Amino acid sequence: MSNKKKVDIVIVGAGLAGLTAALELKKHNYSYVVLEARSRLGGRIHSTISSDGVTVDLGAQWIGPHHKRMLGLIEEFGLQLVPTFRTGKTIYEMQGKRKQTNGKLPIMSPIVIADIMKMKRKIDKISREIPSGAPWTSKLAQQLDKITVAELIKTILLTKAGVSFAKLLIEEALCANVYEVSALDFLWCIRAAGSIDHLLAAEDYWIAEGAETLINRISDSLGETIQLNQPVQRVMYNEKKVTVYTGKESWQAKKVIVTTPPNLLTRISFDPPLPARRVQLSERAGLPSVIKLICVYERPFWREAGLSGTAYSDQTPVKLTIDSSPLDGRRGVLTILIGGDSARQIETLPLKLRQIEVKKALVRLFGEKAAYPIAMFEKDWSAEEWTRGGYATHFATGVISQFATSLTSPVGPIHWAGTETASEWRMYMEGAVQSSERVVHEVIHEITKE
């Protein structure tokens, strides 16, 4: 192994959190290196282009109107936002019934709608009792961390249709069954977004050039400071310095910022070992299962039928579809998300059979024309070696209240970032950027004290 290289800060991970941390460190004239295990940049952001020039986002894609940091980056790097197509009816499949509606709720009885509105108000009220940066400190933490999301919604909602509707939307958002996730985890997400309504508006825009274009433009502005194919294997540290080893090189620094998902932390050897609570948190931090598919059609035929392209279903493997067609309408693009149990079941099939199952589901939702895409793209994020799931970590009962106190607490010169550590918009790209903002401030403060 070559002699140790020296920088002020080592950043582990070249996803959005790592790259925006580097961007901020560069502004403050600190030296740094970004070490990335993959052969590409972006982490959970990954885009490609179809043979006829249609942008395809296989990873994180959507941006909401309240994502001020992402909106700032998009403006700074000269990218174009596309509003998600919402004109027309949304399809809801629940309890064996298919409904279409022009509103935000499917057509249901006034009693069910009142039940759902009551749930939204109740959840917003409870979530305001949870500190977004430290939910484990809430007076309600222990109580909420003992029950699942399934138990929470059943205690609030009085109607079966209301429970089905809430389950449909929440399971898509979490990529997990409502009985798998702590109620505290879910309410923390709501708190970090500001409200349920904010959360439901988080898919309002996407980047015309693809989210990975933002990653590439940030990278271009950083120069020769990013090292690909450099999985970090070992971190040796004391209070004054840290040495980071990959299979090829080693780097000595004052601080290290780790931006990888918590589940991947177990693949790095730390000397001395990390505190037991931090290790136990990582061991309980597996990401949910998710597969994202893109179907490209000759044209957005669903619009001709008065449909928006948005569909929710608890009757097929496809949990959510959204229209991601280019602005000029030269092609129709349906983005398809399969999460939780459905993802785990369908990923066992060969690729051709998976595609057949997806097309069957789309035909059920949109008619026979959906069976004939001119191109299909797929990304199984659970199979991705350096991610192992998506969209972000959600915790089972008992984990946050017992172990998450270590989520953002520095360990000597080691600091933590990534969307899982965000106090605003946890799970989203905005959360990744907010986490880097926090950690850079933290690191600079510590360095200037020394």
C-alpha positions in Angstrom: 0.0 0.0 0.0 1.3 3.5 -0.9 2.2 6.1 1.6 -0.7 7.8 3.4 -2.1 10.9 1.6 -3.1 13.8 3.8 -6.3 15.9 3.7 -8.3 17.8 6.2 -11.4 15.6 5.7 -12.2 12.3 4.1 -15.7 11.8 2.9 -17.0 8.3 2.5 -19.6 8.0 -0.2 -20.2 10.0 -3.4 -23.9 10.2 -3.3 -25.8 13.5 -2.9 -24.9 13.9 0.8 -21.2 13.3 0.2 -20.9 15.5 -2.9 -22.8 18.4 -1.4 -20.6 18.1 1.8 -17.6 18.4 -0.5 -19.1 21.3 -2.3 -19.5 23.1 1.0 -16.0 22.2 2.3 -14.5 23.6 -1.0 -16.3 26.9 -0.3 -14.5 27.0 3.1 -11.1 26.1 1.6 -10.7 22.8 3.4 -8.9 20.0 1.6 -10.8 16.7 1.2 -11.2 13.5 -0.8 -14.4 11.7 -1.6 -14.0 7.9 -1.6 -16.7 5.9 -3.5 -17.1 2.2 -3.5 -19.0 2.1 -6.8 -17.7 2.7 -10.3 -20.2 5.5 -10.6 -21.3 8.6 -8.7 -24.7 9.2 -7.2 -25.4 6.5 -4.7 -29.2 6.1 -4.7 -29.4 8.5 -7.6 -29.0 6.8 -11.0 -30.1 7.9 -14.4 -29.8 6.7 -18.0 -31.0 7.7 -21.4 -33.1 5.5 -23.8 -32.0 4.8 -27.3 -34.2 7.7 -28.6 -33.0 10.2 -26.0 -35.6 9.9 -23.2 -34.2 10.5 -19.8 -34.8 7.7 -17.4 -34.4 8.0 -13.6 -33.8 4.6 -12.0 -33.3 6.0 -8.5 -34.3 9.1 -6.5 -36.2 11.4 -8.8 -38.8 13.7 -7.3 -38.6 17.0 -5.7 -41.3 18.9 -3.7 -42.0 22.6 -3.6 -40.7 22.7 0.0 -37.3 21.3 -0.9 -35.5 24.6 -0.8 -31.9 23.2 -0.9 -32.6 21.0 -3.9 -34.3 23.9 -5.7 -31.3 26.0 -5.0 -28.9 23.4 -6.4 -31.0 22.9 -9.5 -30.9 26.7 -10.1 -27.2 26.9 -9.3 -26.3 24.2 -11.8 -28.6 25.3 -14.6 -31.1 22.4 -14.7 -34.7 22.4 -15.7 -37.6 21.3 -13.5 -40.6 19.4 -15.0 -43.9 19.5 -13.2 -45.3 16.0 -12.7 -48.3 15.5 -15.0 -51.4 15.6 -12.8 -54.1 16.4 -15.3 -56.8 13.7 -15.4 -58.0 11.0 -13.1 -56.0 9.1 -10.6 -56.6 5.3 -10.3 -57.0 3.7 -6.9 -57.3 -0.1 -6.5 -58.3 -1.0 -2.9 -60.2 -3.9 -1.4 -60.8 -5.4 -4.8 -62.4 -2.3 -6.3 -61.0 0.0 -8.9 -61.9 3.7 -8.6 -61.0 6.8 -10.6 -61.0 10.3 -9.2 -60.0 13.9 -10.2 -59.4 14.7 -6.5 -56.7 13.8 -4.0 -59.0 11.1 -2.5 -60.8 8.3 -4.2 -64.6 8.5 -4.3 -65.7 7.3 -0.9 -68.6 7.9 1.5 -68.6 11.1 3.5 -68.1 9.1 6.6 -64.8 7.5 5.2 -63.5 10.9 4.0 -64.2 12.5 7.4 -62.4 9.6 9.0 -59.3 10.1 6.7 -59.3 13.8 7.3 -59.5 13.2 11.1 -56.5 10.8 10.8 -54.4 13.5 9.0 -55.1 16.1 11.6 -54.4 13.6 14.4 -51.1 12.4 12.9 -50.0 16.0 12.2 -50.8 16.9 15.8 -48.8 14.0 17.3 -45.9 14.5 14.9 -45.5 18.1 16.2 -44.7 16.6 19.6 -41.6 14.9 18.1 -38.3 16.8 17.8 -37.2 16.3 14.1 -33.6 16.2 15.0 -34.0 13.8 18.0 -37.3 12.0 18.1 -36.0 9.7 20.8 -36.2 12.6 23.3 -39.9 13.0 22.9 -42.1 12.2 25.9 -44.1 10.1 23.5 -41.0 8.2 22.1 -41.2 5.1 24.3 -45.0 4.7 23.7 -44.9 5.3 20.0 -41.8 3.1 19.5 -43.7 0.1 21.0 -46.3 0.0 18.3 -46.3 -0.4 14.6 -47.7 1.9 11.9 -50.5 -0.7 11.5 -51.5 -0.4 15.1 -51.3 3.4 15.0 -53.7 3.8 12.1 -56.1 1.3 13.5 -56.3 3.2 16.7 -57.1 6.4 14.8 -59.3 5.3 11.9 -62.8 3.9 12.5 -63.6 2.7 9.0 -62.2 -0.3 7.1 -62.0 1.8 3.9 -60.1 4.5 5.7 -57.6 1.9 7.0 -57.2 0.4 3.5 -56.6 3.8 2.0 -54.0 4.8 4.6 -52.3 1.5 4.3 -52.1 1.8 0.5 -50.4 5.2 0.6 -48.2 4.6 3.6 -46.8 1.3 2.4 -45.9 2.8 -0.9 -44.1 5.7 0.8 -42.2 3.4 3.2 -41.6 0.4 0.8 -42.5 -1.7 3.7 -45.6 -3.3 5.3 -47.2 -1.1 8.0 -46.7 -3.9 10.5 -42.9 -3.8 9.9 -42.3 -0.2 10.8 -42.4 1.6 14.2 -45.0 4.3 14.5 -42.3 6.6 15.9 -40.3 6.1 12.6 -43.4 7.1 10.5 -44.2 10.1 12.6 -40.6 11.2 12.5 -40.9 11.2 8.7 -44.0 13.4 8.9 -42.4 15.8 11.4 -39.3 16.1 9.1 -41.5 16.9 6.2 -43.6 19.4 8.2 -47.0 17.7 7.6 -48.7 14.9 5.8 -49.8 17.3 3.1 -46.2 18.4 2.5 -45.2 14.7 2.2 -47.9 14.1 -0.4 -46.6 17.0 -2.4 -43.1 15.7 -2.5 -43.5 14.2 -6.0 -44.5 17.4 -7.7 -41.4 17.9 -9.9 -38.4 16.1 -11.4 -35.3 17.1 -13.3 -35.7 17.2 -17.1 -32.0 16.2 -17.6 -32.2 13.4 -15.0 -31.2 13.6 -11.4 -27.8 12.1 -12.1 -27.0 15.2 -14.3 -27.1 17.2 -11.1 -24.7 14.8 -9.5 -22.3 15.0 -12.5 -22.4 18.8 -12.6 -21.6 19.0 -8.8 -18.8 16.5 -9.4 -17.4 18.5 -12.3 -17.2 21.6 -10.1 -15.2 19.6 -7.5 -12.3 18.7 -9.8 -10.0 15.7 -9.1 -11.1 15.1 -5.5 -13.3 12.1 -6.1 -12.0 8.5 -6.1 -14.2 5.8 -7.6 -13.8 2.0 -7.0 -12.5 2.8 -3.5 -14.6 0.9 -1.0 -13.5 1.9 2.5 -12.4 -1.2 4.4 -10.9 0.1 7.6 -11.0 3.3 9.7 -8.3 3.8 12.4 -8.8 6.8 14.7 -8.0 8.6 17.9 -9.2 12.0 19.2 -6.7 13.9 17.0 -6.7 12.1 13.6 -8.2 9.4 11.5 -6.7 7.1 8.9 -9.0 5.6 6.2 -8.0 2.5 4.3 -9.4 1.2 1.0 -8.0 -1.8 -0.8 -5.7 0.4 -2.8 -4.7 3.5 -0.8 -4.9 5.1 2.6 -5.7 8.7 3.7 -4.9 10.5 6.9 -7.2 13.4 8.0 -8.4 15.4 10.9 -12.0 14.2 10.4 -14.0 11.7 8.4 -17.6 12.2 7.2 -19.4 8.9 6.6 -22.4 9.2 4.3 -23.2 5.6 3.5 -26.6 4.1 4.5 -26.4 2.8 8.1 -26.8 -0.8 7.0 -23.5 -0.7 5.0 -21.6 0.5 8.1 -21.2 -3.1 9.2 -18.9 -3.7 6.2 -16.2 -1.3 7.5 -13.8 -2.3 10.3 -13.2 0.4 12.9 -10.2 0.5 15.2 -11.0 1.0 18.0 -14.5 -0.5 17.5 -17.5 1.8 17.4 -19.6 2.1 20.6 -21.9 -0.9 21.0 -25.0 1.2 20.6 -23.9 2.6 17.2 -23.1 -1.0 16.0 -26.4 -2.3 17.2 -28.2 0.5 15.4 -26.5 -0.4 12.1 -27.2 -4.1 12.5 -30.9 -3.2 12.8 -30.9 -0.7 9.9 -31.6 -2.8 6.8 -33.3 -0.9 3.9 -36.8 -2.0 2.7 -37.0 -3.8 -0.7 -37.8 -1.8 -3.8 -37.7 -2.2 -7.5 -38.1 0.7 -9.9 -39.2 0.2 -13.5 -39.6 2.5 -16.4 -41.9 1.7 -19.4 -41.4 3.9 -22.4 -44.3 4.0 -24.9 -44.8 5.6 -28.4 -47.0 8.2 -26.7 -48.7 8.8 -23.3 -51.8 7.0 -24.3 -53.4 7.2 -20.9 -53.8 10.9 -21.2 -56.1 10.3 -24.2 -58.3 8.3 -21.8 -58.5 11.2 -19.4 -56.0 9.6 -16.9 -53.1 11.3 -15.2 -50.9 8.2 -15.2 -50.9 8.1 -11.4 -52.2 4.8 -10.0 -52.1 3.2 -6.6 -52.9 -0.5 -6.2 -53.0 -3.1 -3.5 -54.2 -5.7 -6.0 -51.1 -6.0 -8.1 -47.3 -6.1 -7.6 -47.3 -2.5 -8.9 -47.9 -0.2 -5.9 -47.6 3.1 -7.7 -47.2 4.5 -11.2 -46.5 8.1 -12.2 -46.3 9.8 -15.5 -42.7 10.9 -16.2 -43.1 11.7 -19.9 -40.9 14.4 -21.4 -42.4 17.8 -21.8 -42.5 17.7 -25.6 -44.7 14.5 -25.4 -42.6 12.7 -28.0 -42.8 9.6 -25.8 -45.0 8.3 -23.0 -43.1 7.3 -19.9 -44.6 5.5 -16.9 -42.5 5.2 -13.8 -43.4 2.1 -11.7 -42.6 1.4 -8.1 -42.7 -2.1 -6.5 -41.9 -2.3 -2.8 -42.0 -4.5 0.3 -43.4 -8.0 -0.1 -44.3 -7.5 -3.7 -40.6 -6.6 -4.5 -39.3 -9.6 -2.6 -41.7 -11.9 -4.4 -41.3 -10.6 -8.0 -37.5 -10.4 -7.8 -37.3 -14.2 -7.6 -38.6 -14.5 -11.1 -36.4 -14.3 -14.2 -36.3 -10.9 -15.9 -38.7 -11.8 -18.7 -41.3 -13.2 -16.3 -41.0 -10.1 -14.1 -41.6 -7.9 -17.1 -44.7 -10.0 -18.0 -46.1 -9.6 -14.5 -45.5 -5.9 -14.6 -47.2 -5.5 -18.0 -50.2 -7.6 -16.7 -50.5 -5.2 -13.8 -50.3 -2.2 -16.1 -53.0 -3.6 -18.4 -55.3 -4.1 -15.4 -54.8 -0.4 -14.6 -54.5 1.3 -18.0 -55.8 -1.1 -20.6 -54.4 -3.2 -23.4 -52.1 -0.5 -24.8 -50.0 -0.8 -21.6 -48.8 -4.3 -22.7 -46.7 -2.8 -25.5 -43.9 -0.6 -24.3 -41.1 0.1 -26.8 -38.6 -0.1 -24.0 -38.4 -1.2 -20.4 -35.8 -0.3 -17.8 -35.5 -1.9 -14.3 -33.4 -1.3 -11.2 -33.7 -3.7 -8.2 -32.2 -1.6 -5.4 -32.2 -4.6 -3.0 -29.7 -6.3 -5.3 -27.4 -3.3 -5.5 -24.3 -4.2 -3.6 -23.6 -0.8 -2.2 -27.2 0.0 -1.3 -29.3 -3.1 -0.6 -32.7 -1.5 -0.7 -34.6 1.8 -0.8 -35.8 4.4 -0.5 -34.2 4.8 2.9 -33.9 3.0 6.2 -37.0 2.5 8.4 -36.8 1.0 11.8 -38.8 -1.7 13.5 -40.3 -1.1 16.9 -37.9 -0.5 19.8 -34.9 0.5 17.7 -35.2 4.3 17.6 -35.9 4.8 21.3 -33.1 2.4 22.3 -30.3 2.9 19.7 -30.9 6.0 17.5 -29.3 8.4 20.0 -26.1 7.3 18.3 -27.4 8.1 14.8 -25.8 11.5 14.5 -23.5 11.6 17.5 -19.8 11.9 16.4 -17.4 9.2 17.5 -14.1 10.9 18.0 -13.2 12.4 14.6 -16.0 10.3 12.8 -19.1 12.2 11.8 -22.3 10.9 10.2 -24.4 12.2 7.3 -26.9 10.8 4.7 -30.6 11.2 4.4 -31.3 8.8 7.3 -29.6 11.3 9.6 -31.7 14.3 8.3 -33.9 16.4 10.6 -35.7 17.9 7.5 -37.1 15.7 4.8 -35.6 12.4 6.0 -35.7 9.8 3.2 -35.5 12.4 0.4 -32.8 14.0 -1.7 -33.5 17.2 0.3 -32.7 15.3 3.5 -29.4 14.2 2.1 -28.4 17.8 1.4 -29.7 19.0 4.7 -27.6 16.3 6.5 -24.5 17.4 4.7 -25.2 21.0 5.6 -25.4 20.0 9.3 -22.3 17.8 9.3 -20.1 20.3 7.5 -21.0 22.9 10.1 -20.3 20.3 12.8 -16.9 19.4 11.4 -15.7 22.9 10.8 -16.7 23.9 14.3 -14.7 21.0 15.7 -11.6 21.7 13.6 -11.6 25.4 14.5 -11.7 24.5 18.2 -8.5 22.4 17.9 
